[in-house]
Amino acid sequence: MSVLVKVAATALILLIGLTSVHFSRSVNTAPARADVEPIRSDQWHLTFLKVAEAQMISKGDGIVVAVPDTGVAPHPDLSENVLAGIDTVAGGSGDGRKDSNSHGTSMAGLIAAHGRAGDTGALGIAPRSKILPIMASSSDNFGEADDLAAAIEYASSEGAQVISISSGGASTPRLVRAVETAIAANILIVAAAGNVPNQPLSYPASEEDVITVGGVDRLGRHAAFSATGQEVDVVAPAVDIYSTSYGGKYSKGTGTSSATAIVAGAAALIRSKYPYLPAQEVAHRLTATAIDKGPPGRDDEYGYGVIDLVAALTADVPPLGFESVSAPADARPGGGDGAQVRGLVTLAVIAAVGIGWALVARRRRRGDDPPPRISR
């Protein structure tokens, strides 16, 4: 490839965020201030999503969320929740716990920040989940598609239950294989729709069984920058989102990256409370309980609607394809003999379906899901 062609390709990346080689971040997250006190009140999405109420039900205990991004820097608000990971970028030999860009640290904070004493510091959606940090992109916000593939492969091998991907680009055979293998291994993948409206969604947001996330503003309205399309499943706050940054500081970001990390945290809450549920059922809880926005039912701007954490954790949602058998709203480890029996019944039904399960789930999630429970 000539130098001129390489330069042109790079320009294309900067303009539209898509290329056959590189991945680009879907949000511009800049480091902000280092003070602690105002941060919690600045995190408007916590009130908007009724996070305090949801965290009385689940905080994400026992769930590992992989974050393939620019790495995760040490931060007081994340000190208990970041595992040793890996660098998959060329020449990388670290453990993922370094970030000179801020993006990866911000995403990790939105998922799992536990804050500090006295309700100070940043708070994540699932503050007792663990972050598996993977440096899959360099500090300039770009990375190779196969570096992301390697990150997904590593996350799968290390037992991650959720993978949060706040980036998008073109696919490679290895990347497609890594995504499909992770999905087949019962791992829930959440990906950003992107910030380029009126363009086809990039990969892996365009993958059928990935949870694709769009963004809304403080009023719950579709964010103008948020990409749209039939692949969009749910939306979450994406404007002026405060989180952690490198150097113990904080950041403010706008974009579907933030919304994606928030939904990944929601998935961690659900997987913690309902450990027997397959990934497709976790996705179904998110879509079936979402708050309908826009035209009735699913649409290309909001998907099934704005995520409703409390409803996703408490509603009696029939399993995909088996509406007569409910996933019990009170089921959790130690939740009582009745809950355990109902959980076993659900497991038995799921096991009996075998290979046909994936086909039913794949079809129904896109076309036949019941409309969202709430409309406003």
C-alpha positions in Angstrom: 0.0 0.0 0.0 1.4 3.4 -1.0 2.0 6.2 1.5 -0.8 8.2 -0.1 -3.3 5.4 0.1 -2.4 4.9 3.8 -2.9 8.6 4.5 -6.3 8.5 2.7 -7.3 5.4 4.7 -6.4 7.2 7.9 -8.4 10.2 6.9 -11.4 8.0 6.2 -11.1 6.5 9.7 -11.2 10.0 11.3 -14.2 11.0 9.2 -16.5 8.0 9.5 -14.8 5.7 12.0 -14.8 2.7 9.7 -12.0 0.9 7.9 -11.1 -2.6 7.0 -8.2 -2.6 9.4 -8.7 -0.3 12.3 -11.1 0.1 15.2 -12.0 3.5 16.5 -13.6 4.6 19.8 -17.2 5.6 19.6 -16.9 8.5 22.1 -14.5 11.3 22.8 -13.9 11.1 26.6 -11.6 13.8 27.9 -10.0 13.9 31.3 -11.8 16.3 33.7 -11.2 17.5 37.2 -9.5 15.7 40.1 -11.9 16.8 42.9 -14.2 14.1 44.4 -17.2 15.7 46.0 -19.3 16.9 43.0 -18.8 13.8 40.9 -21.6 11.7 42.4 -24.1 14.5 41.9 -22.8 15.0 38.4 -23.6 11.4 37.5 -27.2 12.2 36.5 -27.7 8.8 34.9 -27.7 7.2 38.4 -31.0 9.0 39.3 -32.4 8.6 35.8 -32.0 4.8 36.0 -32.9 4.5 39.6 -29.6 2.9 40.3 -29.9 3.1 44.1 -33.1 1.1 44.0 -31.6 -1.5 41.6 -28.5 -1.9 43.8 -30.7 -2.9 46.8 -31.5 -6.0 44.7 -28.2 -6.7 43.0 -24.7 -5.2 42.9 -23.1 -7.5 40.4 -21.4 -9.9 42.9 -19.5 -12.7 41.2 -19.6 -11.3 37.7 -16.6 -10.6 35.6 -17.0 -7.9 32.9 -14.2 -7.8 30.2 -13.4 -4.3 28.9 -11.3 -4.5 25.7 -10.4 -0.8 25.3 -7.4 1.5 26.0 -6.6 -0.2 29.3 -7.8 0.6 32.8 -5.6 2.9 34.9 -5.5 2.5 38.7 -8.1 4.7 40.4 -9.3 4.9 44.1 -12.9 4.4 43.0 -12.0 1.2 41.2 -9.3 -0.1 43.6 -11.2 -3.2 44.7 -12.6 -4.3 41.3 -9.9 -4.4 38.6 -8.3 -7.8 37.9 -5.0 -8.4 36.1 -5.7 -8.6 32.4 -3.6 -8.4 29.2 -2.4 -6.2 26.4 -3.3 -7.4 22.9 -1.9 -4.4 21.0 1.2 -4.9 19.0 4.2 -5.0 21.3 2.0 -5.0 24.4 3.3 -7.0 27.3 1.3 -5.5 30.2 -1.7 -6.7 32.2 -4.2 -4.2 30.9 -3.9 -2.0 34.0 -2.5 1.1 32.3 -4.3 3.8 30.3 -2.9 7.0 29.0 -6.1 7.8 27.0 -8.9 7.7 29.7 -11.5 6.0 27.6 -11.0 2.5 29.0 -10.8 3.7 32.6 -14.0 5.7 32.0 -15.9 2.7 30.7 -14.6 0.5 33.6 -15.9 3.2 36.1 -19.3 3.3 34.6 -19.6 -0.5 35.0 -17.9 -1.1 38.4 -16.7 1.9 40.3 -17.5 1.5 44.0 -16.8 5.1 45.0 -15.5 6.1 48.4 -16.8 6.6 51.9 -19.6 9.0 52.5 -21.1 8.5 49.0 -18.3 10.4 47.3 -16.4 9.4 44.2 -17.8 7.8 41.1 -20.3 5.0 41.3 -20.8 2.3 38.7 -23.9 0.3 37.8 -22.5 -2.9 39.2 -20.0 -1.9 41.9 -19.3 -5.4 43.1 -18.6 -6.8 39.7 -15.0 -7.3 38.6 -13.4 -5.7 35.6 -11.1 -7.7 33.3 -9.0 -5.0 31.6 -7.7 -5.6 28.1 -5.6 -3.0 26.3 -6.9 -3.7 22.7 -6.4 -0.1 21.5 -3.5 2.3 21.8 -3.7 5.8 23.3 -4.6 7.3 20.0 -8.0 5.5 20.1 -7.2 3.1 17.3 -6.5 -0.6 17.2 -6.4 -3.5 14.8 -9.6 -5.6 14.4 -7.5 -8.7 15.2 -6.3 -7.1 18.5 -10.0 -6.9 19.5 -10.4 -10.5 18.4 -7.5 -11.5 20.6 -9.1 -9.6 23.5 -12.4 -11.4 23.1 -10.6 -14.8 22.9 -8.8 -13.9 26.1 -11.9 -12.8 27.9 -13.6 -16.0 26.9 -10.8 -18.1 28.2 -10.7 -16.2 31.5 -14.3 -16.8 32.3 -15.8 -13.3 31.6 -19.6 -13.4 31.7 -20.1 -10.0 29.9 -17.9 -8.3 27.4 -18.4 -4.6 26.9 -17.1 -3.2 23.6 -17.3 0.5 23.2 -15.8 0.6 19.7 -16.6 -0.3 16.2 -15.1 -0.9 12.8 -14.9 -3.5 10.1 -14.7 -7.2 10.8 -12.1 -9.8 10.0 -12.6 -13.6 9.9 -10.8 -13.9 13.2 -12.9 -11.3 14.9 -16.2 -12.7 13.6 -15.1 -16.1 14.8 -14.1 -14.8 18.2 -17.5 -13.1 18.7 -19.5 -16.1 17.6 -17.4 -18.4 19.8 -18.0 -16.2 22.8 -21.7 -16.0 22.2 -21.8 -19.8 21.8 -20.0 -20.0 25.2 -22.9 -18.2 26.9 -21.1 -14.9 27.1 -23.1 -11.7 26.7 -21.5 -9.2 24.4 -22.6 -5.6 24.5 -21.5 -3.2 21.8 -21.9 0.5 20.9 -24.1 1.5 18.0 -21.7 4.3 17.3 -21.9 8.0 16.8 -22.3 8.2 13.0 -26.0 8.6 12.1 -27.3 7.5 8.7 -24.6 5.0 8.2 -24.6 1.2 8.4 -23.6 0.0 11.9 -20.1 -1.2 12.2 -18.9 -4.5 13.7 -19.6 -6.0 16.3 -22.7 -3.9 16.8 -24.0 -5.3 13.5 -23.7 -8.9 14.7 -27.1 -10.5 15.2 -26.7 -11.8 18.8 -24.8 -8.9 20.2 -26.7 -6.4 22.4 -26.4 -3.2 20.4 -26.8 0.0 22.4 -27.8 3.5 21.3 -27.9 6.7 23.4 -30.4 9.1 24.9 -30.0 12.5 26.6 -31.0 13.7 30.0 -34.7 13.8 29.0 -34.7 10.3 27.6 -34.8 11.5 24.0 -32.8 10.0 21.2 -29.4 11.6 21.1 -28.9 13.2 17.7 -25.4 11.6 17.3 -26.5 8.1 18.1 -26.5 5.7 15.2 -29.8 4.1 14.3 -30.9 0.9 12.6 -32.7 -2.4 12.9 -29.8 -3.7 15.0 -30.3 -1.4 17.9 -31.7 -3.3 20.9 -31.8 -0.8 23.8 -30.7 2.7 24.6 -29.1 4.2 27.8 -27.8 7.6 28.9 -25.1 8.9 26.6 -24.8 12.7 27.1 -22.5 14.4 29.7 -21.6 11.1 31.5 -19.1 11.4 34.3 -16.8 8.6 35.3 -13.3 7.7 36.3 -10.1 8.7 34.5 -6.4 8.2 34.7 -4.3 9.8 37.5 -7.2 9.5 40.0 -9.1 12.1 38.0 -12.6 12.1 36.5 -13.9 12.4 32.9 -17.0 13.6 31.2 -17.9 11.9 27.9 -20.7 12.0 25.4 -21.4 9.1 23.1 -22.7 5.6 22.8 -19.6 4.2 24.4 -20.9 5.4 27.8 -24.3 4.0 27.1 -22.7 0.6 26.2 -20.8 0.5 29.5 -23.9 1.3 31.4 -25.8 -1.5 29.7 -22.9 -3.9 30.4 -23.3 -3.0 34.1 -27.0 -3.7 33.9 -26.2 -7.1 32.4 -23.8 -7.8 35.3 -26.6 -7.0 37.8 -28.9 -9.5 36.0 -26.3 -12.2 35.7 -25.5 -11.9 39.4 -29.1 -12.2 40.5 -30.1 -14.9 37.9 -26.9 -17.0 37.6 -28.8 -19.8 35.9 -30.0 -17.7 33.0 -28.4 -18.1 29.6 -27.0 -15.0 28.0 -29.9 -14.8 25.5 -32.3 -14.7 28.4 -30.3 -11.9 30.1 -30.6 -10.0 26.8 -34.3 -10.8 26.7 -34.8 -9.3 30.2 -33.2 -6.1 29.1 -35.3 -5.8 26.0 -38.6 -7.1 27.3 -38.6 -4.7 30.3 -37.2 -1.6 28.5 -39.3 1.6 28.7 -40.8 2.1 25.2 -40.0 5.4 23.5 -40.8 6.7 20.1 -43.4 4.7 18.0 -45.0 1.8 19.9 -42.8 -1.3 20.0 -39.3 -1.6 18.7 -38.0 1.1 16.4 -34.6 2.0 14.9 -33.8 4.9 17.2 -34.6 3.4 20.6 -34.7 -0.3 19.9 -37.0 -1.8 22.5 -36.5 1.3 24.7 -34.5 2.8 27.6 -33.2 0.1 29.9 -35.1 -0.2 33.2 -32.8 -1.7 35.8 -35.4 -2.4 38.5 -37.8 -4.0 36.1 -35.1 -6.1 34.6 -34.2 -7.4 38.0 -37.8 -8.0 39.3 -40.3 -8.5 36.5 -41.7 -11.9 35.8 -40.4 -12.3 32.2 -41.3 -15.5 30.4 -38.4 -17.3 28.7 -37.9 -16.9 25.0 -40.2 -19.2 23.2 -41.7 -20.7 26.4 -44.0 -18.0 27.7 -45.8 -20.4 29.9 -42.6 -21.0 32.0 -41.5 -17.8 33.9 -38.1 -16.9 35.0 -38.9 -16.3 38.7 -38.5 -12.7 39.8 -37.3 -13.7 43.2 -34.8 -16.4 42.1 -31.3 -16.0 43.4 -28.8 -18.2 45.3 -30.3 -18.9 48.7 -33.6 -17.5 47.7 -35.7 -20.2 49.2 -36.8 -23.7 48.2 -39.6 -22.4 46.0 -37.2 -20.2 44.0 -34.8 -23.0 43.6 -37.5 -25.4 42.3 -38.7 -22.8 39.8 -35.1 -22.2 38.7 -34.6 -25.9 38.2 -37.8 -26.1 36.2 -36.6 -23.3 34.0 -33.2 -25.1 33.6 -34.9 -28.3 32.7 -37.0 -26.6 30.0 -33.9 -24.9 28.6 -31.9 -28.1 28.6 -34.7 -30.0 26.8 -34.7 -27.6 23.9 -31.1 -28.4 23.0 -29.8 -27.1 19.7 -33.2 -25.6 18.8 -32.9 -23.1 21.7 -30.4 -20.9 19.9 -32.5 -20.8 16.8 -35.6 -19.8 18.6 -33.8 -17.2 20.7 -32.1 -15.7 17.7 -35.4 -15.3 15.8 -37.5 -14.1 18.6 -35.2 -11.5 20.0 -35.3 -9.7 16.7 -38.9 -10.1 15.6 -41.3 -11.7 18.1 -40.4 -10.3 21.5 -43.4 -9.0 23.4 -43.6 -5.2 23.3 -42.0 -3.3 26.2 -44.0 -3.4 29.4 -44.0 0.3 30.0 -44.9 3.2 27.6 -44.5 6.8 28.5 
